[in-house]
Amino acid sequence: MKPVSIIIISFLIFVLCVPSLIVIAFGTDATSTKIISSELPQTTNSDTLPKNKPANNTKISNKDITVSVFRMNNKEIEKVYLEEYLRGVLASEMPANYETEALKAQAISARTYIMKFLMTENKSDLPQGADITDSTLQQVYKNQDELKEMWKNDNYEKNIKKITQAVSETQGLVMTYNGELIDASFFAISNGYTENSEDYWTASLPYLRSVPSPWDKASPDFIKTKTFSSNEIESRLGVKISNEIDVQRTSSERVSTINISGKKLTGAEFRDALGLRSTDFSIKLNGNDVQVTTKGYGHGVGMSQYGANSMATEGKKYKEILEYYYKGIKIEDIKSNQNYNKLVVKNEN
């Protein structure tokens, strides 16, 4: 998950690289504005969106904040309550068989992310009327029908109950640093360490510091090897493959830059071009084949989900997990945030 401050830059690059795809997904002529209300199990008494705005003296609850999600597949906008949206995100972003405390940590990370995203003024890259998309550009989201399909061979009722518990028992909780909502980035598996934010993106954020995450090495998906033909590599990178490969690494052993036959790429650019699992990679030339072996899965910045689950297995609570991966943060109710009332007013209009 990328921080909000980086999403716009990433999205613009995405637009420049594949304009035809964006026209299909976001074209104003093709975009439907149909509003759908999902019906995931509620922690409130109402399963429908409010028909009327609350009176000025009515206490605002998280139930009254709604999220308009642009569904990439059907080009519709699905409007759901904040906590309901978070259940769809949590179920999509973390395995339901993870420990409850890890799921709680993920719920707070996801809530922090969406609240900061909602408070961001610039939504010019989104379809009209949308607050966020359901893609990996922001946070993956699935509604009840999609979750039932995803868990059709699993125990849906058990899974959704566990997800709902994690969201409801952390209701309203977010992470802040010096009173501001943080960029709550997370990823699947580290290479044994998390990454400093500036080593993958550009912004140096004091709460996104590299920390050891040794649990991840026990993941069955820790090491993966992908084989490419030399022609495929040369086509994707626009460079002639040779033994002239120079790699520079960050303090966490991920590739910061790679120079191939005089062409210099960042580790992130190389990863994206080849669809690699992480930027901790090594390259082996084998005749006409190129073997690329990666460690971990994801950008490596913020909370390792596998590490979080391992910490929970050891008995750590969600607060301990979050404070380990996000340095110097506070966990507090979103209503205490200085920008919350502005969001409520904006959401009502």
C-alpha positions in Angstrom: 0.0 0.0 0.0 1.4 3.2 -0.9 1.3 6.4 1.1 -1.3 9.0 0.0 1.4 11.5 -0.7 2.9 9.1 -3.3 -0.3 7.9 -4.9 -0.8 10.9 -7.2 2.7 10.6 -8.6 2.4 6.9 -9.1 -1.0 7.3 -10.8 0.3 10.0 -13.1 3.1 7.7 -14.2 0.5 4.9 -14.7 -1.6 7.3 -16.9 1.4 8.2 -19.0 2.4 4.6 -19.5 -1.0 3.1 -20.4 -3.4 5.8 -21.5 -5.6 3.5 -23.3 -6.4 1.5 -20.1 -7.2 4.7 -18.2 -9.6 5.8 -21.0 -11.5 2.5 -20.7 -11.6 2.6 -16.9 -12.2 6.3 -16.2 -13.6 7.7 -19.4 -16.5 10.1 -18.5 -18.7 8.8 -21.3 -18.4 5.2 -20.2 -18.5 5.7 -16.5 -21.7 4.8 -14.7 -22.8 6.8 -11.7 -25.0 4.2 -10.2 -24.9 4.2 -6.4 -25.0 0.8 -4.6 -25.4 0.2 -0.9 -23.7 -3.0 0.2 -25.0 -5.1 3.0 -22.1 -6.5 4.9 -23.0 -7.4 8.5 -23.4 -4.2 10.4 -22.2 -3.1 13.8 -25.1 -0.6 13.8 -28.8 -1.1 13.6 -29.2 0.3 10.1 -28.3 -1.5 6.9 -29.1 1.4 4.6 -27.6 4.8 4.0 -29.2 7.7 5.8 -31.9 9.4 3.8 -31.6 12.7 5.7 -28.7 14.6 7.1 -28.4 14.5 10.8 -29.5 17.6 12.7 -26.9 20.0 13.9 -27.2 18.9 17.4 -27.1 15.2 16.5 -23.9 13.3 17.6 -21.9 12.3 14.6 -20.7 8.7 14.6 -18.5 6.8 12.2 -21.6 5.3 10.8 -22.4 8.7 9.2 -19.2 8.8 7.2 -19.7 7.2 3.8 -17.1 6.2 1.2 -17.9 6.3 -2.5 -15.8 3.5 -4.1 -15.2 3.4 -7.8 -15.4 -0.2 -8.9 -12.9 -0.7 -11.6 -14.6 -3.8 -13.2 -18.1 -2.4 -13.7 -17.3 1.3 -13.6 -19.9 2.0 -11.0 -19.7 3.9 -7.7 -20.6 1.9 -4.6 -21.4 4.0 -1.6 -20.9 2.4 1.8 -20.4 3.3 5.4 -16.9 3.8 6.5 -16.7 0.8 8.9 -18.5 -1.3 6.3 -16.0 -0.3 3.7 -13.2 -1.3 6.1 -14.6 -4.8 6.4 -14.4 -5.1 2.7 -10.9 -3.8 2.6 -9.7 -5.9 5.6 -11.1 -9.1 4.0 -9.4 -8.3 0.7 -6.0 -7.1 2.1 -5.2 -9.7 4.8 -5.9 -13.4 5.1 -8.9 -14.1 7.4 -7.0 -16.9 9.0 -4.5 -14.5 10.4 -4.6 -13.8 14.2 -7.3 -11.4 15.4 -4.7 -9.0 16.8 -3.0 -8.8 13.4 -6.4 -8.2 11.8 -7.0 -5.4 14.3 -3.7 -3.8 13.4 -4.5 -4.0 9.7 -8.0 -2.6 10.3 -6.4 0.5 12.0 -3.9 0.9 9.2 -6.6 0.7 6.6 -8.8 3.1 8.5 -5.9 5.6 8.9 -5.3 5.3 5.2 -8.8 5.9 4.0 -9.4 8.8 6.5 -6.3 10.6 5.3 -7.3 9.9 1.7 -10.8 11.3 2.3 -9.2 14.4 3.9 -7.0 15.0 0.8 -8.4 17.8 -1.3 -7.0 16.8 -4.7 -9.2 14.1 -6.2 -8.7 15.2 -9.8 -7.3 11.7 -10.7 -10.6 10.0 -9.6 -13.8 9.6 -11.6 -16.4 12.3 -10.7 -18.2 11.5 -7.5 -15.7 8.9 -6.3 -13.6 9.1 -3.1 -11.3 6.2 -3.9 -10.9 3.2 -6.2 -11.0 -0.5 -5.3 -7.6 -1.2 -6.9 -4.1 -1.7 -5.6 -3.4 1.9 -6.4 -5.2 2.6 -3.1 -6.8 -0.2 -1.1 -8.4 -3.3 -2.5 -12.1 -3.5 -1.6 -14.7 -6.3 -2.1 -18.4 -6.2 -1.2 -20.4 -9.0 0.4 -21.3 -10.8 -2.8 -17.6 -10.8 -3.9 -16.5 -12.0 -0.5 -19.0 -14.9 -0.6 -17.6 -15.8 -4.0 -14.0 -15.5 -2.7 -14.8 -17.7 0.3 -17.2 -20.1 -1.5 -15.0 -23.1 -0.6 -14.1 -21.7 2.8 -16.2 -20.8 5.8 -17.8 -17.5 4.9 -19.7 -17.0 8.1 -16.7 -17.7 10.3 -14.4 -15.5 8.2 -16.8 -12.5 8.0 -17.5 -12.7 11.7 -13.8 -12.6 12.5 -13.2 -9.7 10.1 -16.2 -7.8 11.6 -14.9 -8.3 15.1 -11.5 -6.8 14.2 -13.1 -3.8 12.6 -15.8 -3.2 15.3 -13.4 -3.7 18.2 -11.1 -1.0 16.8 -13.9 1.3 15.6 -12.7 4.9 15.1 -9.1 4.2 15.9 -6.4 5.7 13.7 -2.7 6.4 13.8 -1.3 9.9 14.1 2.2 11.5 14.3 2.4 15.0 15.8 -1.4 15.3 15.5 -1.5 14.4 11.8 -2.8 11.2 10.2 0.1 9.1 9.0 0.7 7.5 5.6 -0.2 4.0 6.8 1.6 1.9 4.2 1.7 -1.9 4.6 2.8 -4.9 2.5 2.8 -8.7 2.6 6.2 -10.1 3.5 9.6 -8.4 4.2 13.0 -9.6 3.4 13.9 -9.6 7.1 13.7 -5.8 7.4 11.3 -3.1 6.5 12.4 -0.2 4.3 12.9 3.5 5.1 10.3 5.4 3.1 12.8 7.5 1.2 14.6 4.4 0.0 11.6 3.2 -2.0 9.8 6.5 -2.6 11.2 10.0 -2.1 9.7 11.4 1.1 11.5 10.7 4.4 8.8 10.1 7.0 9.9 9.8 10.6 7.4 7.0 11.4 8.3 4.9 8.4 11.8 3.7 9.5 13.5 0.4 8.7 13.1 -2.2 11.5 14.0 -5.9 11.7 11.2 -8.2 10.8 12.9 -11.6 11.2 9.6 -13.6 11.3 9.1 -13.1 7.6 11.9 -15.4 6.7 9.8 -18.3 7.9 7.1 -17.6 5.2 6.8 -20.3 2.6 6.6 -17.5 0.0 9.8 -15.8 1.3 12.0 -16.7 -1.7 10.7 -16.9 -5.3 12.5 -17.3 -8.6 11.2 -16.0 -11.9 12.8 -16.9 -15.3 12.7 -14.6 -18.3 14.2 -14.9 -21.8 16.9 -12.4 -22.6 14.7 -11.0 -25.4 11.9 -10.4 -22.9 14.2 -8.6 -20.5 15.7 -6.5 -23.3 12.2 -5.6 -24.6 10.8 -4.6 -21.2 13.8 -2.7 -20.1 15.0 -1.3 -23.4 18.5 -2.4 -22.8 21.0 -5.0 -24.1 21.6 -7.7 -21.6 25.3 -8.3 -20.7 27.4 -9.2 -17.7 27.9 -5.5 -17.1 25.4 -5.3 -14.2 26.1 -3.0 -11.2 23.7 -3.1 -8.2 23.6 -0.7 -5.3 21.6 -1.7 -2.2 19.8 0.1 0.6 20.5 -0.5 4.3 17.8 -3.2 4.2 19.5 -5.0 1.3 16.9 -4.0 -1.3 18.1 -2.7 -4.6 18.2 1.1 -4.7 19.7 1.3 -8.3 20.7 -1.2 -11.0 23.0 -0.3 -13.9 22.7 -2.6 -16.9 25.0 -2.0 -19.8 25.1 1.7 -19.0 21.3 2.1 -18.4 20.5 3.0 -14.8 17.1 2.1 -13.2 15.9 2.3 -9.6 15.1 -0.9 -7.9 11.4 0.1 -8.0 11.5 0.7 -11.8 13.2 -2.6 -12.4 10.6 -4.4 -10.2 7.7 -2.8 -11.9 9.0 -3.4 -15.4 9.4 -7.1 -14.7 6.5 -7.6 -12.3 8.7 -8.8 -9.5 7.5 -9.5 -6.0 10.0 -7.1 -4.3 13.1 -5.0 -4.8 15.3 -7.4 -2.9 16.4 -9.3 -6.0 19.4 -11.1 -7.5 20.1 -11.8 -11.1 21.6 -14.9 -12.7 22.4 -15.2 -16.4 21.9 -18.8 -17.7 22.5 -19.0 -21.4 19.5 -17.2 -23.1 17.6 -17.2 -19.8 17.7 -14.7 -17.0 16.8 -15.9 -13.5 15.6 -13.3 -11.0 15.3 -14.4 -7.4 13.4 -12.2 -5.0 13.0 -12.1 -1.2 9.8 -11.0 0.4 6.7 -9.6 -1.2 5.8 -5.9 -1.6 7.5 -2.5 -1.4 8.7 -3.2 2.2 7.6 0.2 3.7 5.5 0.2 6.9 3.9 -2.8 8.4 4.7 -6.3 7.3 1.5 -8.3 7.4 3.3 -11.6 7.8 5.4 -10.1 10.6 2.3 -8.6 12.3 0.6 -12.1 12.3 3.8 -13.7 13.7 3.9 -11.1 16.5 0.2 -11.7 17.2 1.0 -15.5 17.4 3.6 -14.7 20.0 0.9 -12.9 22.1 1.5 -9.3 21.0 -1.5 -7.0 20.9 -2.4 -4.7 18.0 -1.0 -1.6 19.8 2.4 -3.3 20.2 2.4 -4.4 16.6 1.6 -1.0 15.2 4.0 0.8 17.5 6.8 -1.6 16.4 6.3 -1.0 12.6 5.3 2.7 12.8 7.7 4.6 15.0 6.6 7.3 17.3 2.9 7.1 16.4 -0.2 7.5 18.6 -3.3 5.5 18.3 -6.4 7.6 19.0 -10.0 8.1 18.0 -10.5 9.8 14.7 -13.0 12.2 16.3 -10.1 13.8 18.2 -8.3 14.7 15.0 -8.4 18.4 14.1 -9.7 17.8 10.6 -12.5 15.4 11.5 -15.3 17.9 11.7 -14.3 19.3 8.4 -14.6 15.9 6.9 -18.1 15.4 8.5 -19.3 18.7 7.0 -17.9 17.8 3.6 -19.4 14.3 3.8 -22.8 15.8 4.5 -22.8 18.0 1.4 
